[in-house]
């Protein structure tokens, strides 16, 4: 069970003094320089291979040797710890490998991970990763390699010894640390119930149980007036291209970031609370594997972003893994056109404004989203009648396994 749970992150706020903040900023400057060298080297190798026709590689091992040589002849780079600099190379390697894999698999451009790019000084936020040999916890404080000591606000205890930590800064200038520890599975009592989940825009989640539907919270709409006000403030103070912003521009930008952070936390809190309720009441959950990225180019972009479908789906999957529930992802193709009662497919796509689904084969009529939620159960191999709790605990889990 522990092996299936994998790993989890525990994040905490940091109290950073001016001395520690200066040291972290200097460490980030060195790591950003290493990242830029990796981008330049990878680009040069690619152009050389393209020009000569001979394939050359630029992997983390080669970049590690380059880092060793650079630290030997550059005192400024040698002043920082080698641990976060090596982890930057690891991050670069994973990012580039993912982009190359997407290209080889011929994924659509909209779904591909882009090649690593430069990290602009005024845009890229600091993010430093330390392995076990680069940090330690002593007297409730986090001691990083290079003599950097910061105070951790321990809002909860760590369940196990951390294997790594990432120290980062958000858009408001606040520092956080994120520890990686083995995930702890907390099994819940069996209920013998299953649930189908269909994602939408008008309503974030429609399920086979009316009590577990997730209505659109509209956190972004409620904060739209403040965001518009700060957008106007930034527009009046916008600097010329290539020049730093004024003090008023930076203040307006920070106020806007503060509102956006509050909205993001509200969406995350709503999604986690709903996911906990769903996982507590059901043993097996069939979830539409919906990817809302394409909605960003449609007329529903603002409404879809406010629904936070992707974040809510991730929260549901993580909550199910934490409590030992079975989460089945269902491909979203034709889920709106299929009938949950007879499994017949409509001859034409239903218009988005059509809120009622009427099967032309069996004549069953039901709300369109409710029908789609029941289709999730059918495609997952679960009996839709089981959504009402008609099976004894234990039998359902044996079939799902």
C-alpha positions in Angstrom: 0.0 0.0 0.0 2.9 2.4 0.8 4.5 1.7 -2.5 1.3 2.5 -4.4 0.9 5.8 -2.5 4.1 7.2 -3.9 5.3 10.5 -2.6 3.6 13.7 -1.4 4.7 17.3 -0.9 4.2 19.2 2.4 4.5 23.0 1.9 5.3 25.5 4.7 5.7 29.3 4.8 9.2 30.6 5.5 10.3 33.5 7.6 13.3 34.9 5.7 15.6 37.6 7.2 17.2 40.2 5.0 20.5 38.4 5.1 19.0 35.0 4.1 16.9 36.7 1.4 20.0 38.3 -0.1 21.8 34.9 0.0 18.8 33.1 -1.7 18.6 35.7 -4.4 22.4 35.4 -5.1 22.0 31.6 -5.2 19.1 31.9 -7.7 21.2 34.2 -9.9 23.9 31.5 -10.1 21.3 28.8 -10.9 19.7 31.0 -13.5 23.1 31.4 -15.1 23.6 27.6 -15.2 20.1 27.2 -16.8 21.0 29.7 -19.5 24.3 27.9 -20.2 22.3 24.6 -20.6 19.9 26.3 -23.0 22.8 27.7 -25.1 24.7 24.4 -25.1 21.6 22.4 -26.1 20.8 24.9 -28.9 24.4 24.8 -30.2 24.4 21.0 -30.3 21.1 20.9 -32.1 22.3 23.4 -34.8 25.5 21.5 -35.2 23.7 18.2 -35.6 21.4 19.7 -38.1 24.2 21.3 -40.2 26.5 18.3 -40.2 23.9 15.5 -40.3 25.6 13.7 -37.4 23.5 13.3 -34.3 25.1 14.6 -31.1 23.8 14.5 -27.6 23.7 17.0 -24.8 22.6 15.1 -21.7 22.8 15.8 -17.9 26.1 13.9 -17.6 27.8 16.2 -20.2 26.3 19.3 -18.6 27.5 18.2 -15.2 31.1 18.0 -16.5 30.7 21.5 -17.9 29.5 22.7 -14.5 32.5 21.2 -12.8 34.8 23.0 -15.3 32.9 26.3 -14.9 33.1 26.2 -11.1 36.8 25.6 -11.3 37.5 28.7 -13.3 34.7 31.0 -12.1 35.0 32.2 -8.4 31.5 33.8 -8.5 29.9 30.5 -9.4 32.1 28.6 -6.9 30.8 30.8 -4.0 27.4 29.1 -4.3 26.5 25.5 -3.4 26.8 22.9 -6.1 23.6 21.1 -5.0 21.0 23.5 -6.4 23.1 24.0 -9.5 23.2 20.3 -10.2 19.5 20.1 -9.6 18.9 22.8 -12.2 20.7 20.6 -14.7 18.4 17.7 -13.7 15.3 19.9 -14.2 16.6 21.1 -17.6 17.2 17.5 -18.7 13.7 16.4 -17.7 12.1 19.4 -19.4 14.0 18.8 -22.6 13.4 15.1 -22.6 9.7 15.7 -22.2 9.6 18.1 -25.1 11.5 15.7 -27.4 9.2 12.9 -26.4 6.1 14.9 -27.4 7.7 15.7 -30.7 8.6 12.1 -31.4 5.1 11.0 -30.6 3.7 13.7 -32.9 1.4 15.2 -30.4 -0.6 18.3 -31.4 1.3 21.5 -30.9 -1.2 22.7 -28.4 -0.5 19.7 -26.2 3.3 19.6 -26.5 5.7 20.7 -23.8 7.9 23.4 -25.2 11.6 23.3 -25.3 13.4 25.0 -22.3 13.8 28.7 -22.8 15.6 31.6 -21.1 14.5 32.7 -17.6 14.1 36.5 -17.7 15.4 38.2 -14.6 12.3 40.3 -14.0 9.8 37.5 -14.8 11.3 34.2 -13.5 10.6 33.6 -9.8 13.3 32.0 -7.6 13.1 28.2 -7.2 15.9 26.2 -5.6 15.9 22.5 -5.2 18.1 20.7 -2.6 18.6 17.0 -2.2 19.2 15.3 1.2 22.9 16.2 1.2 22.1 19.9 0.7 19.8 20.6 3.7 19.0 19.6 7.3 16.4 20.4 9.9 17.7 21.5 13.3 15.9 23.2 16.1 12.9 23.8 13.9 14.9 25.7 11.3 15.9 24.8 7.8 19.6 24.9 7.2 20.6 25.0 3.5 24.0 24.4 1.9 26.0 27.5 1.7 25.2 28.6 5.3 21.7 29.8 4.6 19.4 29.5 7.6 15.6 30.2 7.5 12.8 29.8 9.9 9.9 27.4 9.0 6.3 28.1 10.1 5.4 24.5 11.1 1.6 24.5 10.5 1.7 20.7 10.7 4.2 17.9 11.4 6.1 16.1 8.7 5.0 12.4 8.7 8.4 11.1 7.7 12.0 12.1 6.9 12.1 14.3 3.8 14.2 13.3 0.9 14.4 16.7 -0.8 13.1 20.3 -0.4 12.3 23.0 -2.9 12.6 26.6 -1.7 10.7 29.1 -3.9 9.2 32.6 -3.9 5.6 33.4 -5.1 4.4 36.4 -7.0 3.8 38.3 -3.7 7.4 38.0 -2.6 6.6 35.3 0.1 9.0 32.4 0.5 7.9 28.8 0.9 9.5 25.4 1.2 8.1 22.2 -0.1 9.3 18.9 1.4 9.0 15.5 -0.4 8.1 12.7 1.9 6.6 9.2 1.3 2.8 9.5 1.1 0.8 8.0 4.0 -2.3 6.0 2.9 -5.3 6.6 5.2 -7.9 4.0 4.3 -11.6 4.9 4.8 -14.4 2.5 5.6 -16.0 0.8 2.6 -19.4 2.1 1.4 -20.2 -0.1 -1.5 -21.1 2.9 -3.7 -19.7 4.1 -7.1 -19.9 7.5 -8.7 -19.6 8.9 -12.2 -18.3 12.4 -12.7 -18.8 14.6 -15.8 -17.0 18.0 -16.0 -18.7 21.1 -17.4 -18.5 24.8 -17.6 -22.0 25.9 -16.4 -21.6 23.5 -13.5 -18.1 22.4 -12.6 -18.9 18.8 -11.8 -22.1 16.8 -12.5 -22.3 13.4 -10.9 -24.7 10.5 -10.7 -25.7 11.6 -7.2 -27.4 15.0 -6.9 -25.9 15.4 -3.4 -22.4 15.4 -4.8 -22.7 17.9 -7.7 -20.3 20.7 -7.6 -21.9 24.1 -8.7 -19.8 26.8 -10.2 -18.4 28.8 -7.3 -17.6 31.9 -9.5 -14.7 33.1 -7.3 -13.2 34.9 -10.3 -16.4 36.7 -11.2 -16.7 38.1 -7.6 -13.2 39.4 -7.8 -13.5 40.8 -11.3 -14.1 44.4 -10.2 -10.9 44.6 -8.2 -8.9 42.9 -11.0 -10.2 45.4 -13.5 -9.3 48.3 -11.2 -5.7 47.1 -10.8 -5.5 46.4 -14.6 -6.3 50.0 -15.2 -3.7 51.1 -12.7 -1.1 49.0 -14.4 -2.1 50.3 -17.8 -1.7 53.9 -16.8 1.8 53.2 -15.3 3.0 50.7 -17.9 6.7 51.4 -18.7 8.2 51.5 -22.2 9.5 48.3 -23.6 12.9 47.4 -22.3 12.7 49.7 -19.2 11.9 48.7 -15.6 8.5 49.6 -14.1 8.0 52.5 -11.8 7.2 52.1 -8.1 3.5 52.7 -8.7 3.5 50.1 -11.5 5.1 47.5 -9.1 2.6 48.3 -6.4 -0.3 47.9 -8.7 1.2 44.6 -10.0 1.6 43.3 -6.5 -2.0 44.3 -5.6 -3.3 42.4 -8.6 -1.2 39.4 -7.8 -2.6 39.4 -4.3 -6.2 39.2 -5.6 -5.2 36.4 -8.1 -3.5 34.5 -5.3 -6.7 34.7 -3.1 -8.9 33.5 -6.0 -6.5 30.6 -6.7 -6.6 29.6 -3.0 -10.4 29.8 -3.0 -10.6 27.5 -6.0 -8.2 25.1 -4.5 -10.1 25.0 -1.2 -13.4 24.4 -2.9 -12.0 21.6 -5.0 -10.3 19.8 -2.1 -13.4 20.0 0.1 -15.6 18.6 -2.7 -13.0 15.9 -3.4 -12.9 14.8 0.2 -16.7 14.5 0.4 -16.8 12.4 -2.8 -14.0 10.1 -1.7 -15.5 9.6 1.7 -18.8 8.5 0.3 -17.7 6.3 -2.6 -15.4 3.3 -3.1 -14.9 3.6 -6.9 -15.1 6.8 -8.9 -15.3 7.0 -12.7 -14.0 10.4 -13.8 -14.0 12.0 -17.2 -10.4 12.5 -18.3 -11.2 16.0 -19.5 -8.5 18.3 -20.6 -9.8 21.9 -20.5 -6.8 23.6 -22.2 -8.6 23.9 -25.5 -11.3 26.0 -23.9 -8.8 28.8 -23.5 -9.3 29.7 -27.2 -13.0 29.6 -27.1 -15.7 32.0 -26.0 -16.0 30.1 -22.7 -12.4 30.8 -21.7 -13.1 33.1 -18.8 -15.9 30.8 -17.4 -13.8 27.7 -17.9 -10.8 29.2 -16.1 -13.0 30.3 -13.2 -14.3 26.7 -12.9 -10.8 25.3 -12.4 -11.7 21.9 -13.8 -8.1 20.8 -14.1 -7.2 21.7 -10.5 -10.3 20.0 -9.2 -9.6 16.9 -11.2 -6.1 16.7 -9.8 -7.4 17.2 -6.3 -9.9 14.4 -6.7 -7.2 12.0 -8.0 -4.8 12.9 -5.2 -7.5 12.5 -2.5 -8.5 9.1 -3.9 -4.9 7.9 -3.8 -4.5 9.3 -0.2 -7.5 7.3 1.1 -7.0 4.2 -1.0 -10.0 4.7 -3.3 -10.2 3.5 -6.9 -10.2 6.3 -9.5 -10.8 5.3 -13.1 -10.2 7.9 -15.9 -12.6 7.6 -18.8 -11.8 9.0 -22.3 -14.2 11.9 -23.0 -14.8 11.1 -26.7 -18.6 10.9 -27.5 -19.7 10.9 -23.9 -22.3 13.5 -24.7 -23.7 11.6 -27.6 -23.9 8.1 -26.0 -27.0 6.9 -24.1 -26.4 5.6 -20.6 -29.4 3.4 -20.7 -29.0 1.4 -24.0 -25.4 2.5 -25.0 -26.6 3.8 -28.4 -24.8 6.7 -30.0 -26.7 9.7 -31.4 -26.4 10.2 -35.1 -25.4 13.9 -34.7 -23.7 16.0 -32.1 -26.0 17.6 -29.6 -25.9 21.5 -29.6 -24.3 23.0 -26.5 -27.5 24.8 -25.7 -29.5 21.5 -25.5 -29.8 20.7 -21.8 -31.9 17.5 -22.2 -30.7 14.3 -23.8 -33.3 12.2 -25.6 -32.2 8.9 -27.0 -33.6 8.2 -30.5 -33.3 4.4 -29.9 -34.9 3.7 -26.5 -36.6 7.1 -26.0 -35.2 7.7 -22.5 -34.9 11.4 -21.7 -32.7 12.9 -19.0 -30.5 16.0 -18.4 -27.6 15.9 -20.7 -24.8 16.2 -18.0 -26.5 13.6 -15.9 -26.6 11.2 -18.8 -22.9 11.9 -19.4 -22.1 11.1 -15.8 -23.9 7.7 -16.1 -21.9 7.1 -19.3 -18.7 7.3 -17.2 -20.0 4.4 -15.1 -20.8 2.3 -18.2 -17.4 2.9 -19.8 -15.6 2.1 -16.6 -17.4 -1.3 -16.5 -19.5 -0.4 -13.5 -23.3 -0.9 -13.1 -25.1 2.5 -13.1 -27.6 1.0 -10.7 -24.7 0.7 -8.2 -24.6 4.4 -7.9 -27.5 4.2 -5.5 -25.7 1.8 -3.2 -27.3 -1.6 -4.1 -24.2 -3.8 -3.4 -22.7 -4.9 -0.1 -19.3 -3.5 0.9 -16.4 -5.6 -0.4 -18.1 -7.1 -3.5 -17.7 -3.9 -5.5 -14.0 -3.5 -4.7 -13.3 -7.1 -5.7 -14.9 -6.5 -9.1 -13.1 -3.2 -9.6 -9.7 -4.7 -8.7 
